[in-house]
């Protein structure tokens, strides 16, 4: 279904590179990027369904604005939200939004002083257009020359590579480049209902270590951040028992 939605794109000047190896996701993405011949690198996941004008909208955003990265809505339908960590338990999501995001949760691509990130890009009614701090992991595009300038994804991020994506975005922004979010570059993210969600539990230690690495580079000391780290330690500790 993912490849079928790409074949239906109104913009047709593209190539598809499919990496199926297992291992470090950061490394696998870098391997794929080295094979690419295009001007832009567009990263998606295999559980996404792209709208017909998705790719056209990405190219237009690059062409009409001085930006080095583009993202758009990555909508998770209600039936699939229980397969995503943060949406599975409504009480946890409410606490996350109100305390760590301080009411800014409906914005896409924004990073808070607490060390948390906003989830507005996953909402069906996401209509934001403007600069962002990071790009959605399943809907992120970069100018290839800028991607190569910063060295691609940092392969120090292990396993499923959590936090390697915002780390790359922060390194790009640190050089003065801009990242942009357009509501027209829309896709649907449909995490597997087959139980693959639970396979991620055994990678919990890597996911927590990845966050510590990211935070050590990019998050300044702040009392909410101290609590956010404790929140993650508790959360991933619980998940490790679900293996």
Secondary structure as a PSIPRED ss2 file (coil, helix, strand):
# PSIPRED VFORMAT (PSIPRED V4.0)

   1 X C   1.000  0.000  0.000
   2 X H   0.000  1.000  0.000
   3 X H   0.000  1.000  0.000
   4 X H   0.000  1.000  0.000
   5 X H   0.000  1.000  0.000
   6 X H   0.000  1.000  0.000
   7 X H   0.000  1.000  0.000
   8 X C   1.000  0.000  0.000
   9 X C   1.000  0.000  0.000
  10 X C   1.000  0.000  0.000
  11 X C   1.000  0.000  0.000
  12 X C   1.000  0.000  0.000
  13 X C   1.000  0.000  0.000
  14 X C   1.000  0.000  0.000
  15 X C   1.000  0.000  0.000
  16 X C   1.000  0.000  0.000
  17 X C   1.000  0.000  0.000
  18 X C   1.000  0.000  0.000
  19 X C   1.000  0.000  0.000
  20 X C   1.000  0.000  0.000
  21 X C   1.000  0.000  0.000
  22 X C   1.000  0.000  0.000
  23 X C   1.000  0.000  0.000
  24 X C   1.000  0.000  0.000
  25 X H   0.000  1.000  0.000
  26 X H   0.000  1.000  0.000
  27 X H   0.000  1.000  0.000
  28 X H   0.000  1.000  0.000
  29 X H   0.000  1.000  0.000
  30 X H   0.000  1.000  0.000
  31 X H   0.000  1.000  0.000
  32 X H   0.000  1.000  0.000
  33 X H   0.000  1.000  0.000
  34 X H   0.000  1.000  0.000
  35 X H   0.000  1.000  0.000
  36 X C   1.000  0.000  0.000
  37 X C   1.000  0.000  0.000
  38 X C   1.000  0.000  0.000
  39 X C   1.000  0.000  0.000
  40 X E   0.000  0.000  1.000
  41 X E   0.000  0.000  1.000
  42 X E   0.000  0.000  1.000
  43 X E   0.000  0.000  1.000
  44 X E   0.000  0.000  1.000
  45 X C   1.000  0.000  0.000
  46 X C   1.000  0.000  0.000
  47 X C   1.000  0.000  0.000
  48 X E   0.000  0.000  1.000
  49 X E   0.000  0.000  1.000
  50 X E   0.000  0.000  1.000
  51 X C   1.000  0.000  0.000
  52 X C   1.000  0.000  0.000
  53 X C   1.000  0.000  0.000
  54 X H   0.000  1.000  0.000
  55 X H   0.000  1.000  0.000
  56 X H   0.000  1.000  0.000
  57 X H   0.000  1.000  0.000
  58 X H   0.000  1.000  0.000
  59 X H   0.000  1.000  0.000
  60 X H   0.000  1.000  0.000
  61 X H   0.000  1.000  0.000
  62 X H   0.000  1.000  0.000
  63 X H   0.000  1.000  0.000
  64 X H   0.000  1.000  0.000
  65 X C   1.000  0.000  0.000
  66 X C   1.000  0.000  0.000
  67 X C   1.000  0.000  0.000
  68 X C   1.000  0.000  0.000
  69 X E   0.000  0.000  1.000
  70 X E   0.000  0.000  1.000
  71 X E   0.000  0.000  1.000
  72 X C   1.000  0.000  0.000
  73 X C   1.000  0.000  0.000
  74 X E   0.000  0.000  1.000
  75 X E   0.000  0.000  1.000
  76 X C   1.000  0.000  0.000
  77 X C   1.000  0.000  0.000
  78 X H   0.000  1.000  0.000
  79 X H   0.000  1.000  0.000
  80 X H   0.000  1.000  0.000
  81 X H   0.000  1.000  0.000
  82 X H   0.000  1.000  0.000
  83 X H   0.000  1.000  0.000
  84 X C   1.000  0.000  0.000
  85 X H   0.000  1.000  0.000
  86 X H   0.000  1.000  0.000
  87 X H   0.000  1.000  0.000
  88 X H   0.000  1.000  0.000
  89 X C   1.000  0.000  0.000
  90 X H   0.000  1.000  0.000
  91 X H   0.000  1.000  0.000
  92 X H   0.000  1.000  0.000
  93 X H   0.000  1.000  0.000
  94 X H   0.000  1.000  0.000
  95 X H   0.000  1.000  0.000
  96 X H   0.000  1.000  0.000
  97 X H   0.000  1.000  0.000
  98 X H   0.000  1.000  0.000
  99 X H   0.000  1.000  0.000
 100 X H   0.000  1.000  0.000
 101 X C   1.000  0.000  0.000
 102 X C   1.000  0.000  0.000
 103 X C   1.000  0.000  0.000
 104 X C   1.000  0.000  0.000
 105 X C   1.000  0.000  0.000
 106 X C   1.000  0.000  0.000
 107 X C   1.000  0.000  0.000
 108 X C   1.000  0.000  0.000
 109 X C   1.000  0.000  0.000
 110 X C   1.000  0.000  0.000
 111 X E   0.000  0.000  1.000
 112 X C   1.000  0.000  0.000
 113 X C   1.000  0.000  0.000
 114 X C   1.000  0.000  0.000
 115 X C   1.000  0.000  0.000
 116 X C   1.000  0.000  0.000
 117 X E   0.000  0.000  1.000
 118 X C   1.000  0.000  0.000
 119 X C   1.000  0.000  0.000
 120 X H   0.000  1.000  0.000
 121 X H   0.000  1.000  0.000
 122 X H   0.000  1.000  0.000
 123 X C   1.000  0.000  0.000
 124 X C   1.000  0.000  0.000
 125 X C   1.000  0.000  0.000
 126 X C   1.000  0.000  0.000
 127 X C   1.000  0.000  0.000
 128 X C   1.000  0.000  0.000
 129 X C   1.000  0.000  0.000
 130 X E   0.000  0.000  1.000
 131 X E   0.000  0.000  1.000
 132 X C   1.000  0.000  0.000
 133 X C   1.000  0.000  0.000
 134 X C   1.000  0.000  0.000
 135 X C   1.000  0.000  0.000
 136 X E   0.000  0.000  1.000
 137 X C   1.000  0.000  0.000
 138 X C   1.000  0.000  0.000
 139 X E   0.000  0.000  1.000
 140 X E   0.000  0.000  1.000
 141 X E   0.000  0.000  1.000
 142 X E   0.000  0.000  1.000
 143 X E   0.000  0.000  1.000
 144 X H   0.000  1.000  0.000
 145 X H   0.000  1.000  0.000
 146 X H   0.000  1.000  0.000
 147 X H   0.000  1.000  0.000
 148 X H   0.000  1.000  0.000
 149 X H   0.000  1.000  0.000
 150 X C   1.000  0.000  0.000
 151 X C   1.000  0.000  0.000
 152 X C   1.000  0.000  0.000
 153 X C   1.000  0.000  0.000
 154 X C   1.000  0.000  0.000
 155 X C   1.000  0.000  0.000
 156 X C   1.000  0.000  0.000
 157 X C   1.000  0.000  0.000
 158 X C   1.000  0.000  0.000
 159 X C   1.000  0.000  0.000
 160 X C   1.000  0.000  0.000
 161 X C   1.000  0.000  0.000
 162 X C   1.000  0.000  0.000
 163 X C   1.000  0.000  0.000
 164 X H   0.000  1.000  0.000
 165 X H   0.000  1.000  0.000
 166 X H   0.000  1.000  0.000
 167 X H   0.000  1.000  0.000
 168 X H   0.000  1.000  0.000
 169 X H   0.000  1.000  0.000
 170 X H   0.000  1.000  0.000
 171 X H   0.000  1.000  0.000
 172 X H   0.000  1.000  0.000
 173 X H   0.000  1.000  0.000
 174 X H   0.000  1.000  0.000
 175 X C   1.000  0.000  0.000
 176 X C   1.000  0.000  0.000
 177 X C   1.000  0.000  0.000
 178 X C   1.000  0.000  0.000
 179 X E   0.000  0.000  1.000
 180 X E   0.000  0.000  1.000
 181 X E   0.000  0.000  1.000
 182 X C   1.000  0.000  0.000
 183 X C   1.000  0.000  0.000
 184 X C   1.000  0.000  0.000
 185 X C   1.000  0.000  0.000
 186 X C   1.000  0.000  0.000
 187 X E   0.000  0.000  1.000
 188 X E   0.000  0.000  1.000
 189 X E   0.000  0.000  1.000
 190 X C   1.000  0.000  0.000
 191 X C   1.000  0.000  0.000
 192 X C   1.000  0.000  0.000
 193 X C   1.000  0.000  0.000
 194 X C   1.000  0.000  0.000
 195 X C   1.000  0.000  0.000
 196 X H   0.000  1.000  0.000
 197 X H   0.000  1.000  0.000
 198 X H   0.000  1.000  0.000
 199 X H   0.000  1.000  0.000
 200 X H   0.000  1.000  0.000
 201 X H   0.000  1.000  0.000
 202 X H   0.000  1.000  0.000
 203 X H   0.000  1.000  0.000
 204 X H   0.000  1.000  0.000
 205 X H   0.000  1.000  0.000
 206 X H   0.000  1.000  0.000
 207 X H   0.000  1.000  0.000
 208 X H   0.000  1.000  0.000
 209 X H   0.000  1.000  0.000
 210 X H   0.000  1.000  0.000
 211 X H   0.000  1.000  0.000
 212 X H   0.000  1.000  0.000
 213 X H   0.000  1.000  0.000
 214 X H   0.000  1.000  0.000
 215 X H   0.000  1.000  0.000
 216 X H   0.000  1.000  0.000
 217 X H   0.000  1.000  0.000
 218 X H   0.000  1.000  0.000
 219 X C   1.000  0.000  0.000
 220 X C   1.000  0.000  0.000
 221 X C   1.000  0.000  0.000
 222 X C   1.000  0.000  0.000
 223 X H   0.000  1.000  0.000
 224 X H   0.000  1.000  0.000
 225 X H   0.000  1.000  0.000
 226 X H   0.000  1.000  0.000
 227 X H   0.000  1.000  0.000
 228 X H   0.000  1.000  0.000
 229 X H   0.000  1.000  0.000
 230 X H   0.000  1.000  0.000
 231 X H   0.000  1.000  0.000
 232 X H   0.000  1.000  0.000
 233 X H   0.000  1.000  0.000
 234 X H   0.000  1.000  0.000
 235 X H   0.000  1.000  0.000
 236 X H   0.000  1.000  0.000
 237 X H   0.000  1.000  0.000
 238 X H   0.000  1.000  0.000
 239 X H   0.000  1.000  0.000
 240 X H   0.000  1.000  0.000
 241 X C   1.000  0.000  0.000
 242 X C   1.000  0.000  0.000
 243 X C   1.000  0.000  0.000
